[in-house]
Amino acid sequence: MKRLTSLAVAVTALALAGTAAAALSPWTFVGNGVTCPVVSTFSNGVLHLEKNCTTPTNASAGATITGLQGQTFASGSFTLAGASQCQGGSPRFNVVTPNGTFFLGCNNVVPTTNANGTVTYTFTPATIAAAGNQVSFPTGAITSVDVLIDVQGMADLSNITVNGQTQVPAPGPTTKAQCKKGGWKSFSSPSFKNQGQCVSWFNHHH
């Protein structure tokens, strides 16, 4: 019995560790030969995204949600500053699994308008069905998840959640090991250009 209890505690600890590892990592993308000012910043609980060029331009702004690999996508949500920030299928979650890439856009569910004028978009099998099953709900183990815009305009997203966990940028590294094997890429507050910069930050703060 004691061994089973210890095993259960260990499994629970691993599950919590996996949850805690999930974090937003803001990014911007501009295709080769394209000139387009794009912005992705996180401040005061808000992910601010901008695409300052025409929608067909090969550019986007968003954030990767790290630490979800191997999980199943059960639910997701985000709140926009106003309904006008939902433009077509942006912002949206892009969920990649071995079964394909699933696009969950703000126009694929019926939003909830909050008392302060913000608007919340929740993605579950039930909300997708209630809006007419315009898109397929993700199946299979998660390979990657991003939240992004790729249409002209801007969006201010708060309360970004996946599987019930609110997503915010990861804090700086607490061990040098977290900087290695590409781990430096997961930090955005502060962000790092390479592993050496990540290790240097750790050395100066610990």
Sequence and secondary structure as in RCSB ss.txt:
>XXXX:A:sequence
MKRLTSLAVAVTALALAGTAAAALSPWTFVGNGVTCPVVSTFSNGVLHLEKNCTTPTNASAGATITGLQGQTFAS
GSFTLAGASQCQGGSPRFNVVTPNGTFFLGCNNVVPTTNANGTVTYTFTPATIAAAGNQVSFPTGAITSVDVLID
VQGMADLSNITVNGQTQVPAPGPTTKAQCKKGGWKSFSSPSFKNQGQCVSWFNHHH
>XXXX:A:secstr
 HHHHHHHHHHHHHHHHHHHH EEEEEEEE TT    EEEEEETTEEEEEE S TTSSEEEEEEEES TT B   
EEEEES GGG BTTBSEEEEEETTEEEEEEGGGS  EE TTS EEEEESHHHHHHTT  S    SB SEEEEEE 
SSEEEEEEEEEETTEE  BB S SSGGGGTTTGGGGBBTTB SSHHHHHHHHHHH 
